[in-house]
Amino acid sequence: MDVWQILFLIAAGQGIFLAALLFFGQGKWQYANQILSLFILLFSLNTLENVAYWTQYQLQMPHLAGTTRGFVFLFGPLLWWYVNSVSHHGWRVRFSDMVHLIPFVLYTIIRIPFYALDADAKRQVLMADTYANPGLALFIQVGLCTHLLLYSILLLRADRTSHAPESPIHTYRIGFGLLLYAITFVTYYVFINAIALNPSYDYVLSLIGIIALYQVGYLVVVKPDALHGFKIKELLSKKYEKSTLTEMEARTYRQQIQSLLHTEKIYLNSELRLSDVASRLAISTHHVSQVINEYFGKSFHELLTEYRIKEAVRLLDDPANEEKLLAIALNAGFNNKTSFHTAFRKYMGCSPKEYKERRKEKVATGGD
């Protein structure tokens, strides 16, 4: 094994570990993170098979060869489901969403003749390293690249229409990442068909994915709130280790905080402080902070900001509301226009003015 192969082997192992952490993590966005964990797991397994291919280890276990190649047809659907579960809290994969799996199922069916071969026959195919049906191979390559490109566009378009201030990671980052991966795939297939197969092409393709994988790992360790509530309590902080707050008390306070937010809309008070909430609940500010951090997956300031953005969006969506942006900002709980613009652009990906203009265009064209 050369240095690159060792690097990819280590990265794949860390990816599997990261997938496990995400899958078993708790928080508001647990379902979304479980979808993301499946994506990371499949990518890591695909990377392991690539290492087995480069080192010829697949000849020792031929029945495992090719088992992860079709996973690439699952990358787009999984990221699409992840974005949906983040943009629409409470969203779940339904039976009708299984239509996204059709390309993967078709690929699996096409590969059945190879899967059905005995070990020796598979070794012969693997050692030949050529396609028995070049036309079919080209069809699969074009289909795979088209599939990745379509889901990239789908994710990039989703960011334009997203009205979900709860999502701290804009979907365009995911869409752009998948687009880069798709372009790399296109370039890879052009090279191996027009020139010749070179291991370095494989390395570049895998390296793009590994970089994305490590970016997710960085967010998990350094900025866990960016992954929508996922926390690694044991690894990140001992902040609440000595807290006297019980689980039952924490759940009760969480419900009370939710009531204050949804029913009384306390976030509309631009002067609201953590101590004000603590006084309302008759508990310490430390416990209020703990409940918000652990059960809402964010800081007090972030929680208020997201609810204020929701209120601003509601006001902007109201066709009968002709208030100016400053009035909307103040009515939503912001204390000045600058902080409103900064927060709105962060959570919505555009300025309030741009959002309002897009909304008018949709209404004018009969859109939602």
KAPEQUI-V570994 format. One record per backbone hydrogen bond with DSSP energy under -0.5 kcal/mol. CO is the residue of the C=O (numbers start at 1). NH is the residue of the N-H. E is the energy in kcal/mol with one decimal. If there is no record, write none. Layout:
co->(CO:CO)
nh->(NH:NH)
e->(E:E)
This chain:
co->(2:3:4:5:6:7:8:9:10:11:12:13:14:15:16:17:18:19:20:21:22:27:29:30:31:32:33:34:35:36:37:38:39:40:41:42:43:44:45:46:47:48:49:50:51:52:52:53:56:57:57:61:62:64:66:68:69:70:71:71:72:72:74:75:76:77:78:79:80:81:82:83:84:88:94:95:96:97:98:99:101:102:103:104:105:106:107:109:111:111:112:114:118:119:120:121:122:123:124:125:125:133:134:135:136:137:138:139:140:141:142:143:144:145:146:147:148:149:150:151:152:153:154:155:156:157:158:163:164:166:168:170:170:171:172:173:174:175:176:177:178:179:180:181:182:183:184:185:186:187:188:189:190:191:191:198:198:199:200:201:202:203:204:205:206:207:208:209:210:211:212:213:214:215:216:217:218:218:219:223:224:224:225:227:228:231:232:232:233:238:240:246:247:248:249:250:251:252:253:254:255:256:257:258:259:259:260:265:266:268:269:273:273:274:275:276:277:278:278:284:285:286:287:288:289:290:291:291:292:292:299:300:301:302:303:304:305:306:307:308:309:310:311:312:313:314:315:317:318:320:324:325:326:327:328:329:330:336:337:338:339:340:341:342:343:344:344:345:351:352:353:354:355:356:357:358:359:360:361:362:363)
nh->(6:7:8:9:10:11:12:13:14:15:16:17:18:19:20:21:22:23:24:25:25:30:33:34:35:36:37:38:39:40:41:42:43:44:45:46:47:48:49:50:51:52:53:54:55:57:58:56:59:60:61:64:65:67:69:71:72:73:74:75:75:76:78:79:80:81:82:83:84:85:86:87:88:91:97:98:99:100:101:102:105:106:107:108:109:110:111:112:114:115:116:117:122:123:124:125:126:127:128:129:130:137:138:139:140:141:142:143:144:145:146:147:148:149:150:151:152:153:154:155:156:157:158:159:160:161:162:165:167:168:170:173:174:175:176:177:178:179:180:181:182:183:184:185:186:187:188:189:190:191:192:193:194:195:196:201:202:203:204:205:206:207:208:209:210:211:212:213:214:215:216:217:218:219:220:221:222:223:223:226:227:230:228:230:29:233:235:236:237:241:243:250:251:252:253:254:255:256:257:258:259:260:261:262:263:264:266:268:269:270:272:276:277:278:279:280:281:282:283:288:289:290:291:292:293:294:295:296:296:298:303:304:305:306:307:308:309:310:311:312:313:314:315:316:317:318:318:319:321:322:328:329:330:331:332:334:333:340:341:342:343:344:345:346:347:348:350:349:355:356:357:358:359:360:361:362:363:364:365:367:366)
e->(-2.0:-2.3:-2.5:-2.1:-2.4:-2.5:-2.4:-1.9:-2.4:-2.2:-2.0:-1.9:-2.7:-2.5:-1.8:-2.0:-2.4:-2.4:-2.0:-0.6:-0.7:-1.5:-2.4:-1.9:-1.7:-2.2:-2.4:-1.6:-1.8:-2.3:-2.4:-2.5:-2.3:-2.4:-2.4:-2.1:-2.0:-2.1:-2.0:-1.8:-2.1:-2.1:-2.3:-2.7:-2.2:-1.2:-1.6:-0.8:-1.4:-1.7:-0.8:-1.8:-1.1:-1.5:-0.5:-1.4:-1.1:-1.7:-2.4:-0.8:-0.6:-0.6:-2.3:-2.1:-2.3:-2.6:-2.3:-2.4:-2.1:-2.5:-1.4:-2.9:-2.1:-2.4:-0.9:-1.8:-1.2:-1.8:-2.0:-1.4:-2.4:-2.8:-2.4:-2.3:-2.2:-2.4:-1.7:-1.1:-0.7:-2.3:-2.2:-1.4:-2.3:-2.1:-2.0:-1.9:-2.7:-2.8:-1.8:-1.6:-0.5:-2.3:-2.5:-2.0:-2.3:-2.3:-2.6:-2.4:-2.7:-2.2:-2.6:-2.4:-2.3:-2.4:-2.6:-2.0:-1.8:-2.3:-2.3:-2.3:-2.3:-2.6:-1.7:-1.2:-0.7:-1.2:-0.9:-0.9:-1.2:-0.9:-0.7:-1.4:-0.7:-3.0:-3.1:-2.1:-2.4:-2.2:-2.4:-2.0:-2.6:-2.7:-2.0:-1.9:-2.5:-2.6:-2.4:-2.4:-2.2:-2.3:-2.4:-1.6:-2.5:-2.8:-0.6:-1.8:-0.9:-2.0:-2.2:-2.1:-2.5:-2.6:-1.9:-1.3:-2.4:-2.4:-1.6:-2.2:-2.5:-1.6:-1.8:-2.0:-2.5:-2.0:-2.2:-2.0:-3.1:-0.7:-1.0:-1.8:-1.6:-0.5:-1.3:-0.6:-0.8:-0.6:-0.7:-2.7:-1.5:-1.7:-1.4:-2.5:-2.1:-1.9:-2.6:-2.3:-2.1:-2.0:-2.7:-2.6:-2.0:-2.1:-2.0:-3.1:-2.3:-1.4:-1.9:-1.9:-1.7:-0.9:-1.8:-0.6:-1.4:-2.2:-2.1:-1.9:-2.0:-1.0:-2.0:-1.8:-2.7:-2.1:-2.4:-2.3:-2.6:-2.7:-2.7:-0.6:-1.3:-1.2:-2.3:-2.3:-2.5:-2.3:-1.8:-2.4:-2.4:-2.0:-2.1:-2.4:-2.6:-2.2:-2.3:-2.6:-2.2:-0.7:-0.6:-0.8:-1.6:-0.7:-2.2:-2.6:-2.3:-2.6:-1.4:-2.3:-1.0:-1.4:-2.4:-2.4:-2.4:-2.6:-2.4:-1.7:-2.3:-2.7:-0.5:-1.6:-2.4:-2.5:-2.2:-2.4:-2.3:-2.0:-2.1:-2.2:-2.2:-2.4:-1.9:-3.8:-0.8)
